[in-house]
C-alpha cells in the first residue's frame, strides 16, 4: 500500500494524463468500430477517393466521384488521400481478403491515432507554457471532452491528419518563441504546417499568421538568435525534408496561381460547364442561394446583419452548437452548449481582468487564434451573402480544430492567472462539469435512445 501511495504521489499527474488518453481512445475506438457509414462528415467521399489513391503511388485519373463533386484531384490538396491510401495498402497486406467494412474500420483507427497525436501535441504545448502539473492537464481534458472533436476522431476525415500537423507545427513554433533550439524548431514548424497545407487549403491562413508571429519574434530577438547545429545531421535531414515539401507546395499552389490565378481552381477551370452545373454544390446554390450575391451594403439595406452583428448574433452561437454538439450527416445539439458559451465568455472576462501583463507568447497565441477565427467568420459571412443568411452553409465546428489546442491552452493560462482562488477553482469546476455533461459520455448515456440509429 505504501509503495502504491509513493507511486501515486510521484507520478499522479502522469497517471491522470494516461487515464484521460485511454478514455479518449476508448470513445474514439468505439465510434470507429460501431458507427454506421455516411454519418461522419464527407466520410463516404473521403473513403472512396482514398481507395482510388490506393491503386497507385501517384494521383489517380478519372475518379468518377471526384468529378461528380467537381474536384480536380491533381490541382487540389491531395496528401490526405495519399496518406489514407498508404494505410489501406498496409491493411491489404495484413488482411488481403478483408471486406470493405474492415478496410473502413482500419482507416478509421488510423484516424483515431491522428486525433490522439493532436491531443498529445496539445499536452506538449501545455507543458511548454504552464508550470503547474495539474493545470497542464486541463487542456487535455477539454479537448478530449469536446463532442465534435471526439466524434470526428472515430471517422475517416482529412480533418484528423490536418489537425495533427497543425498542432505539431504550433508546438514547434511555441518552442521557438520560448527560445529553444531556434533552427531545428523553426524547421519543424515550417515542415509540419506545409504538410498540413498539402492536406487542406484552409491551413494556409494559419500558416500566414504563424509566419507573421515568427518574423516579429526574429526582429525583436535578432541579437540573441544563433544558428547553432546548422551542420548537425538532424538539421541537414530537416533541410532536405523542407526542400522536398516546398517542391510539392510550389508544384501545387505555385502552378495553380500561375495557371488559374487562384490557390485552387474553380470547377469550370478544369471541368466542363455541364459537369459543374450538376455538382451537389451547384445544385445547392441553385436551390438555396440568392439570384445574385449581395454586397455587405446591400445585405444591410435588406435587413441582414452586418459582420459584427452576424458574429455575435449568429456565428458564435451556431459555432458553439457545432463544436460542443455534432454537426454531420446526423446532427445532435445538446442544450448545454449555451451554458458552455456563457462559461467561455466568463473566462474571457477573467482574462481581461487578471492578465494585465500577458507576455509575448500569450499575445502571439491569442493573435494566431483570433486571426484564424476572423478568417473563418469572413468566409462564412461571404457565404451568407450568397445564400441569404440563416442558412449556415459551410459553417462547421470542425473548421476551428486546427487551432483548438492553443484555444484550450489559453483558457488554462487565463485561469492560472486568476488571483482569487475561489473564482479560479469554481470556474475550472464549472467547465469540467459542463464538458463532462456535453461530452462523449453522452454516447453511452443515450446509446439506445437518441443515438440508436447511429450505430450498427
N, C-alpha and C positions, 0 to 999 in steps of 0.2 A: 504493500500500500504506500509506503514511504517513497519507494522508487517511482511509483506512478505519480505521486504528488510532485516529486522533484522534476520528473519528465514534463509534467504539465506546466510547472512554473517556468521551466527553461524554454519550452517550445510552444506555449499555449497559443500565441498568435499564429504560428505556422500551422498548428493543428486546426484552428478555426478556418484558416485560409484553405487548407486541404478539404475540410468539410464543405465549404462554400463551393469549391470547384467540383467536388464529387456530386453534390446535389444538382448543380447546374448541368453537369454532364449527364446525369440520370434523366433529367427532364428533357434535354435535347435529344438524347438517345431514344427515349420513349416516343417522342414525336417522330423521329426518323423511322422507327420500326412500325409504328401504329397509324400514323396519319395517312389518310387517303390521298391519292394523287390529285393534282389540279386544285389544291387549296392554297398552298404557299404561292405568293405572287409570281406569276410567269413561270412556274416550275415546269409545266409540260413543254413549253418552248425551249427553255434553257437545256432541259434534258435531251430533247430531240436533236437540237443543234450540236450538243456535246457528243452525241452518238455519231453524228456525221463526221465531226472532227476526229473521232477515234479511228476512222478508216484511213487516215492519212497523217503524216507528220507535219504537213503544211496546213493550208487553209482550203477546205473543200469547195468545189464548184457546184453550181446547180443544186443548191439546197432549197427544195420547194417551200418549206415552211418559212425560211428566211425571206424568200421572195414574196411570199404571201404577206409578211409583215413589212415589206419594203426596206429590209435591212441588207445592205451590201456587206457581206462578211469580210471582204478584203479591205474595205475602206472605213470600217468601224472598229472600235476596240475589240479585240478577239482573244486576248490572253486568257480570260476567264474560261472560255470554251476550250481552249487548248489545254489548260491545266486539268479541267474536268475530263477531257478526252484521255489524257495520260493515266488518270485514276481509273477510268473504265478499262483501259488496256491492262492495268495491273489486276483488276478484278477478273478479266478474261483469262489471265494466266493462272490465277488462283483457282477459279471455278469456271472453266470454259463451257460447261453445259448449263450454267446458271441462266435463269429466265430474266425477263425484263424487270420484274419486280425486285429480284435480287440485285440487279445492277443499280436500280434506283436507290435501294436502301444502302448499298455500298457507297454510292456517291453522296447520299445524304450524310452518312457517317463521316465522310471526308469533310463535309461542310461543318459538322459538329467540331471537328478538330480545328478548323479555321476559326470558328467562333470562340473556342477555348483559348486559342492563341491570342485573339483580340483581348479577352479578359485578362490573360497573363500579362500582356503588354500594358494593359491598364493598371495592373498592380505594380509593374516596374516603374511606370510614370509616378504612381502614388509614392513609391519608396524614394524616388528622386526628390520629391517636393515636400513630403510630410514626415516629420521626425518621429511622432508618437506611433508605436506599433499598432495600437488598436484603431486609431483614426485612419491609418493606411488601408484598413480592411473595409471601411465604409464604401469607397468607390466600387470595390469588387462586389459587395452586397447589392448596391443599387443597380449595377449593370446586369447582374445575374438574376435580378428580380424585376427587370423591365420586360413586360409581357411580350411586346412585339419583337424585341431582340431575341428572346428565348425561342419564340415561335419560328422566327426566320432561321435560327440556327439549326433546326431539325429538317430543313428542306434544301432542295437544290436551287441555289440562288447565287448569282455572281456578286451579290452584296456581301456575302460572307468572306471571300478572299479579299474583296476591296476593303472591308473594314479592318481586316488583319493587317494588310500592308500599310494602311493609313495610320493605325495605332502604332505599328513598329516605327514608321517614319517620324511620328510625333515624339516617340520616346527618344530617338537618337538626336532629334533637334533639341529637345529639352536637355539632354546631356551636353550638347554644345553650349546652350545658354547657361548651364551650370559650370561651364569652363572645364570640361573633362575631355581630354583627347580630341582636340578640335578637328584635326584632319580626318581621323577614322570615323568619328561620329557624323561629321559633315557628309562624308561619302555614304555613310549608312542611310541618313535620312533622304538624301537625293536619290539613291538607288531604289529605296522602298517606295517613295512617292511616285517615281517614274514608272515603276512596275504597276502600282495601283492605277496610274493613268492609262496604262495599256489594257486594263480590265474595264474601266468605266470612265467616260468623258467627264462626268461631274466631279472627278477628283482634281481636275485642273484648277478650279478656283482655290481649292485648298493648297495646291502646290504654289500658286501665285502668292498667297498671303504668307506662306511659310518662307518663301524667298525674301519677301519684304522684311519679315522679322529677322531673318538671318543676316541680311545686309545691314540693318540697323545695329544689330549686335556687333558685327565686324567693324563698322565705323566707330562705334563707341569704345571698343576694346582692341583696336588695331595694334596698339603698342604692346599689349600683353600676349597677343596671339603668336604662337610658334608652330611651325610645321614639322614638329618632331615626328620621327617614324616614317618619313616620306620614302625611305629606301627599304623599309621593312617589307618582308614578303607578303604579309597580310594586306598592307596598304596597296602594294602592287596588284594583288589579286582584286581588291576592291576597285582600283582604277580600271582594270581590264573589264570587270563586270559592268562598270558605269559606261564605258565606251560602247559595249555591246547593247546595253539597254537604250542608250542615246541613239544608236543607229536605228533601232526599231521605232523609237519615238519620231525621229525625223522621217523614216520611211512611211509612217502612218500620218501623223499630223502635218509634217512639213509638206509632203506631197499633196495632202488634201487642201492646204491653204493655197498652194500654187495652182492646183488644178481646179478647185471648186470655190476658192476664196472663202473657205469655211473650214473649221476644225473637223467637221464630219459632213458628208454630202447630204443634201436633201434627197428624198426618194426620186424625184424627177431627174436628178443628176446622173443616176445610174440605172434607172428602170424606165419603162415606157409609161406614158400617161395612163393607159388602160390599167396597168398593174397598180399604179399609185392611187388611182381613184377607187380601187377595190380593197385597199388595205383596211384593217379594223380601225386605224386611226383616222383615215379619211372618212370612213362611214360614220364614226363617232362625231367628228366635227360637223358633218353634214346634218346629222340628226339633232345634235345638241348645241352646235355653235351658232353664233350670230352671222347674218349675211356678210358683214364686213367687220374686221377687227376695230374696236374702239380705241381712240386715244385716251389718255388719262383725263384730259379736259372734257371730252365727250362723255366719258363714263360718269364724271362728277355732275355734269349737267342733267344726266338721266337719273340721278339719284343714287348711283352706285357709289360705294365708298372709295375715297382716295387712299393712297398706300398706307398712311398712318392708321386710319380708322380700320382699314382692311386687316392690318397686322393685329390689332388688339381685339377687334370685334369678331373676326373670323379665323385668321390664320392660327393664332396661338391656341384658342380652344379646340379647333379641329386637329391641330398637330398633337395636342395632348391626348386626344382620343386615339390617334393613330400610333402613338409611341407607347402609351400605357394600356391601350386596348389592342385589338387585332384588326388590321386593315389588309384583307387578302381577297381571295375569291369567295370566302365566307368571312363575315365580319362579326366582331364582338367588342362592344364598347362598355366597360364597367362604369357604373355611376361614380366610383371613387376617383376617376380621372379629374373631376372638378376640384376635389379636395387636394389632390396632388398639385394641381396648378396653384392653388392658394398657398400651399406649403412652400412651393418653389419661389413664389413671389415674396413670401416672408423671408426666405433665405437671401434673396436679392436685397431686401431691406436691411437685413443684418450685415450684409457685405458693405453696403453704403454707410452703415452706422459704425462698424468696427474696423474696416480695412482702410485706415487713414493713410498708411504707408504700405501699399500693397506689394511693392517690389517689381522689378523689371520682368521677371519670369511670369508672375501672376498677370501683369498687364499684357504680356505677349500672348499668353494662352487665351485671355479674355478677348484680345483683338482677333486672334485666329478664329475663335468660336463665333464671335459677333459678325465678322466678315462673311464666314461661310453661311451663317444663318440668314443674314441680309441678302446674300446671293440667292438662297432658296426662296425667300419671300419675294424677291424681284421676279424670279422665274415663275412662281405660282401666280403672282399678280398679273403678269403678262399673259398667262394662260387664261385667267379670268376675263381679260379684255377681249379674248377670242370667244369665250363661251357664255359671257353674260352674268358672271358671278353666281355664287351659291351652288355651283356645280362641283367644285373642289376636284376638278380633273387634275390628275398627276400630283395631288397633294398626299404624300406618303410619309409616315413617321420614320420609315427605314432610311429615308434620304438624309437624315441628320446623323445617322450612326457612324459615318467616318470620323466624326468629332465627339462621339459620345464619351470616349474615355477621358478627354480633358474636361468635358462638361461636369462629370461626376467628381472628378478630382478638384475642380474649382469649388464645388459645393462643400466638399470635405475641408478644403483650405479655409473657406469662409467660416465654417463652424469652429475650427481650431482657433480662430482669431477672436471669437466672441468671448469677452472677458467675464460676462455674467454666467457663472457656472450653471445655474438652474435653467436659464434660457438655452444655453448650449446643449445640455443633455435632453431637455424636453423636446427641442426641435429635432434632434437626431432620433429620439424615440418615436416621435410622430412620423417622421419619414420612414423609419423602419417598419412601423405598423402599416402605413399606407401602401408601401411597396410589397409587403408580405400579402396584404389583403387583395391587392390588384395583380399580383404577380403570377408566376406559373403554377403556384399551388392550386389555383382555381381549375386547372385542367383535371386535377384529381377530385376536387370538390364537386365539380359539375360534369364529371366524365360521363355519367349515364343519363344526364338530362340535357343541359344546354348544348353540350358538345357530342351528343350521342351519335349524330350522323357525320361527325368529322373523322372518325376512326374506323379502321377495318376490324 
